[in-house]
Amino acid sequence: MKRYFHSELDDVRNKLILMGEKANEVAQMAIEGFLQSDIETAENALEIDDSIDALEVEIGHDAVRYVTLRGPVSSDLRLIFVAMKASHDFERAADEAHGIAKKTRRIINRDGRIVETAAIAEMSELVFAMQKDAISCFVDEDLELAKEIIQRDKKVDKLNQQNFKAMAAEDANAELSAETRFQTVLISRALERIADHAKNLAEEVIFLLTGEQ
């Protein structure tokens, strides 16, 4: 019977991993659309939505059922708690990515292309690595990697501030409309929030492994 319990927990774990991978895929597609001025790629990112929402619902249902029927021990309860929190973080990260895709579409429809003067490319590389490593530290139960991810978030915050200052200083640049600068600032902010969700997962992994928040 205990093996069956672990099988149920593995199902929750696997769904969470899949959800994280899909959220990362959406973010990468959205940013690729921005960096390449590719409206089709941005719009494709918007189509990956229902499966992420469905996984969050499934994880929630599985977690409630497991707690109700199995009376799990404390370590299993921590996993259930982390799964429910992390699934919400992944759903919110995907929502931020959808916002990036919509803003990219708005810029392209207005200006025909995107002039990437902010450090979005550098920032997105850091964010995607944080997302990927956050999933890895959960899968591998890697405490040190989780702690490292939390520290990396500070660099993303600094780049977001730099992007805001760069766009504010572009008033004299006729190549960028005020609307485009504004949308670029919002895209940078969305990336920063995606990084926050990766940091949240790292913090949840620390709780899972140590019981400390």
JOSUL-V424409 format. One record per residue. N is the residue number from 1. RES is the residue in three letters. OMEGA is omega in whole degrees, -180 to 180 (* if undefined). D_CENTER is the distance of its C-alpha to the mean C-alpha in Angstrom with 1 decimal. Layout:
n:N res:RES omega:OMEGA d_center:D_CENTER
n:N res:RES omega:OMEGA d_center:D_CENTER
This chain:
n:1 res:MET omega:-180 d_center:35.7
n:2 res:LYS omega:178 d_center:33.5
n:3 res:ARG omega:178 d_center:32.2
n:4 res:TYR omega:178 d_center:31.3
n:5 res:PHE omega:-179 d_center:29.3
n:6 res:HIS omega:177 d_center:27.3
n:7 res:SER omega:178 d_center:26.9
n:8 res:GLU omega:178 d_center:25.3
n:9 res:LEU omega:177 d_center:22.9
n:10 res:ASP omega:177 d_center:22.1
n:11 res:ASP omega:178 d_center:21.3
n:12 res:VAL omega:-180 d_center:18.8
n:13 res:ARG omega:-178 d_center:17.3
n:14 res:ASN omega:177 d_center:17.2
n:15 res:LYS omega:179 d_center:15.7
n:16 res:LEU omega:178 d_center:12.8
n:17 res:ILE omega:179 d_center:12.4
n:18 res:LEU omega:180 d_center:12.8
n:19 res:MET omega:178 d_center:10.2
n:20 res:GLY omega:179 d_center:7.6
n:21 res:GLU omega:179 d_center:9.4
n:22 res:LYS omega:178 d_center:9.5
n:23 res:ALA omega:178 d_center:5.9
n:24 res:ASN omega:179 d_center:6.0
n:25 res:GLU omega:180 d_center:9.4
n:26 res:VAL omega:-179 d_center:8.8
n:27 res:ALA omega:-180 d_center:7.0
n:28 res:GLN omega:178 d_center:9.9
n:29 res:MET omega:-178 d_center:12.4
n:30 res:ALA omega:-180 d_center:11.8
n:31 res:ILE omega:176 d_center:12.3
n:32 res:GLU omega:177 d_center:15.1
n:33 res:GLY omega:179 d_center:16.7
n:34 res:PHE omega:-174 d_center:16.7
n:35 res:LEU omega:-178 d_center:18.1
n:36 res:GLN omega:-174 d_center:20.6
n:37 res:SER omega:-174 d_center:21.6
n:38 res:ASP omega:-176 d_center:21.1
n:39 res:ILE omega:180 d_center:21.0
n:40 res:GLU omega:178 d_center:21.2
n:41 res:THR omega:178 d_center:18.0
n:42 res:ALA omega:-180 d_center:16.2
n:43 res:GLU omega:176 d_center:18.0
n:44 res:ASN omega:178 d_center:17.1
n:45 res:ALA omega:-179 d_center:13.4
n:46 res:LEU omega:-177 d_center:14.6
n:47 res:GLU omega:179 d_center:16.4
n:48 res:ILE omega:-174 d_center:13.6
n:49 res:ASP omega:-174 d_center:13.3
n:50 res:ASP omega:-178 d_center:16.0
n:51 res:SER omega:178 d_center:15.2
n:52 res:ILE omega:178 d_center:11.8
n:53 res:ASP omega:-179 d_center:13.7
n:54 res:ALA omega:179 d_center:16.6
n:55 res:LEU omega:178 d_center:14.9
n:56 res:GLU omega:179 d_center:13.8
n:57 res:VAL omega:-180 d_center:17.5
n:58 res:GLU omega:180 d_center:18.9
n:59 res:ILE omega:178 d_center:17.2
n:60 res:GLY omega:179 d_center:18.6
n:61 res:HIS omega:-180 d_center:22.0
n:62 res:ASP omega:-178 d_center:22.2
n:63 res:ALA omega:-180 d_center:21.5
n:64 res:VAL omega:-180 d_center:24.1
n:65 res:ARG omega:-178 d_center:26.6
n:66 res:TYR omega:-179 d_center:26.4
n:67 res:VAL omega:-177 d_center:27.0
n:68 res:THR omega:-171 d_center:29.7
n:69 res:LEU omega:-169 d_center:31.6
n:70 res:ARG omega:-177 d_center:31.2
n:71 res:GLY omega:-171 d_center:31.5
n:72 res:PRO omega:175 d_center:29.1
n:73 res:VAL omega:-171 d_center:29.8
n:74 res:SER omega:-179 d_center:27.7
n:75 res:SER omega:177 d_center:25.5
n:76 res:ASP omega:177 d_center:24.7
n:77 res:LEU omega:178 d_center:24.0
n:78 res:ARG omega:178 d_center:21.5
n:79 res:LEU omega:179 d_center:19.6
n:80 res:ILE omega:179 d_center:19.8
n:81 res:PHE omega:180 d_center:18.7
n:82 res:VAL omega:-179 d_center:15.6
n:83 res:ALA omega:-179 d_center:14.8
n:84 res:MET omega:179 d_center:15.1
n:85 res:LYS omega:-177 d_center:13.0
n:86 res:ALA omega:179 d_center:10.2
n:87 res:SER omega:176 d_center:10.4
n:88 res:HIS omega:178 d_center:10.2
n:89 res:ASP omega:179 d_center:7.0
n:90 res:PHE omega:179 d_center:5.5
n:91 res:GLU omega:179 d_center:7.8
n:92 res:ARG omega:177 d_center:7.1
n:93 res:ALA omega:178 d_center:3.6
n:94 res:ALA omega:177 d_center:6.0
n:95 res:ASP omega:177 d_center:8.6
n:96 res:GLU omega:179 d_center:7.6
n:97 res:ALA omega:176 d_center:7.6
n:98 res:HIS omega:177 d_center:10.8
n:99 res:GLY omega:177 d_center:12.1
n:100 res:ILE omega:-180 d_center:11.9
n:101 res:ALA omega:-180 d_center:13.8
n:102 res:LYS omega:179 d_center:16.3
n:103 res:LYS omega:176 d_center:17.0
n:104 res:THR omega:178 d_center:17.6
n:105 res:ARG omega:-180 d_center:20.0
n:106 res:ARG omega:180 d_center:21.7
n:107 res:ILE omega:-178 d_center:22.4
n:108 res:ILE omega:179 d_center:23.7
n:109 res:ASN omega:-179 d_center:25.8
n:110 res:ARG omega:-171 d_center:27.3
n:111 res:ASP omega:-180 d_center:27.8
n:112 res:GLY omega:179 d_center:27.8
n:113 res:ARG omega:-180 d_center:25.6
n:114 res:ILE omega:173 d_center:23.1
n:115 res:VAL omega:-172 d_center:24.5
n:116 res:GLU omega:180 d_center:21.7
n:117 res:THR omega:178 d_center:23.3
n:118 res:ALA omega:-176 d_center:20.3
n:119 res:ALA omega:-178 d_center:18.5
n:120 res:ILE omega:-178 d_center:15.4
n:121 res:ALA omega:179 d_center:16.0
n:122 res:GLU omega:-179 d_center:16.2
n:123 res:MET omega:-177 d_center:13.2
n:124 res:SER omega:177 d_center:10.9
n:125 res:GLU omega:178 d_center:12.5
n:126 res:LEU omega:-178 d_center:11.8
n:127 res:VAL omega:-179 d_center:8.0
n:128 res:PHE omega:177 d_center:8.0
n:129 res:ALA omega:177 d_center:10.5
n:130 res:MET omega:179 d_center:8.7
n:131 res:GLN omega:-178 d_center:6.0
n:132 res:LYS omega:-178 d_center:9.3
n:133 res:ASP omega:176 d_center:11.4
n:134 res:ALA omega:176 d_center:9.6
n:135 res:ILE omega:-179 d_center:10.4
n:136 res:SER omega:-178 d_center:13.7
n:137 res:CYS omega:174 d_center:14.8
n:138 res:PHE omega:-178 d_center:14.4
n:139 res:VAL omega:-174 d_center:16.4
n:140 res:ASP omega:-177 d_center:18.9
n:141 res:GLU omega:-174 d_center:19.2
n:142 res:ASP omega:-176 d_center:19.1
n:143 res:LEU omega:-177 d_center:19.7
n:144 res:GLU omega:178 d_center:20.2
n:145 res:LEU omega:178 d_center:17.0
n:146 res:ALA omega:179 d_center:15.1
n:147 res:LYS omega:-180 d_center:17.4
n:148 res:GLU omega:180 d_center:16.8
n:149 res:ILE omega:-180 d_center:13.0
n:150 res:ILE omega:179 d_center:13.9
n:151 res:GLN omega:-179 d_center:16.4
n:152 res:ARG omega:-177 d_center:14.4
n:153 res:ASP omega:-180 d_center:12.4
n:154 res:LYS omega:178 d_center:15.9
n:155 res:LYS omega:178 d_center:16.1
n:156 res:VAL omega:178 d_center:13.1
n:157 res:ASP omega:180 d_center:14.7
n:158 res:LYS omega:179 d_center:18.0
n:159 res:LEU omega:178 d_center:16.9
n:160 res:ASN omega:177 d_center:15.6
n:161 res:GLN omega:178 d_center:19.1
n:162 res:GLN omega:179 d_center:20.8
n:163 res:ASN omega:179 d_center:19.3
n:164 res:PHE omega:-180 d_center:20.6
n:165 res:LYS omega:-180 d_center:24.0
n:166 res:ALA omega:180 d_center:24.2
n:167 res:MET omega:178 d_center:23.8
n:168 res:ALA omega:-179 d_center:26.2
n:169 res:ALA omega:-175 d_center:28.7
n:170 res:GLU omega:-176 d_center:28.7
n:171 res:ASP omega:-177 d_center:31.2
n:172 res:ALA omega:-177 d_center:34.0
n:173 res:ASN omega:-176 d_center:32.1
n:174 res:ALA omega:-178 d_center:33.3
n:175 res:GLU omega:-179 d_center:31.0
n:176 res:LEU omega:177 d_center:28.0
n:177 res:SER omega:178 d_center:28.6
n:178 res:ALA omega:179 d_center:27.6
n:179 res:GLU omega:179 d_center:25.3
n:180 res:THR omega:178 d_center:23.5
n:181 res:ARG omega:-180 d_center:23.1
n:182 res:PHE omega:-180 d_center:21.8
n:183 res:GLN omega:178 d_center:19.2
n:184 res:THR omega:176 d_center:18.2
n:185 res:VAL omega:180 d_center:17.8
n:186 res:LEU omega:177 d_center:15.5
n:187 res:ILE omega:177 d_center:13.3
n:188 res:SER omega:179 d_center:13.3
n:189 res:ARG omega:179 d_center:12.5
n:190 res:ALA omega:176 d_center:9.5
n:191 res:LEU omega:179 d_center:8.2
n:192 res:GLU omega:179 d_center:9.4
n:193 res:ARG omega:176 d_center:7.7
n:194 res:ILE omega:176 d_center:4.1
n:195 res:ALA omega:178 d_center:6.3
n:196 res:ASP omega:180 d_center:7.8
n:197 res:HIS omega:175 d_center:5.5
n:198 res:ALA omega:177 d_center:5.9
n:199 res:LYS omega:178 d_center:9.3
n:200 res:ASN omega:180 d_center:9.9
n:201 res:LEU omega:178 d_center:9.6
n:202 res:ALA omega:178 d_center:11.9
n:203 res:GLU omega:179 d_center:14.2
n:204 res:GLU omega:176 d_center:14.3
n:205 res:VAL omega:177 d_center:15.4
n:206 res:ILE omega:177 d_center:18.0
n:207 res:PHE omega:180 d_center:19.3
n:208 res:LEU omega:-174 d_center:19.5
n:209 res:LEU omega:-174 d_center:21.5
n:210 res:THR omega:-175 d_center:23.6
n:211 res:GLY omega:-178 d_center:23.8
n:212 res:GLU omega:179 d_center:23.3
n:213 res:GLN omega:* d_center:20.8
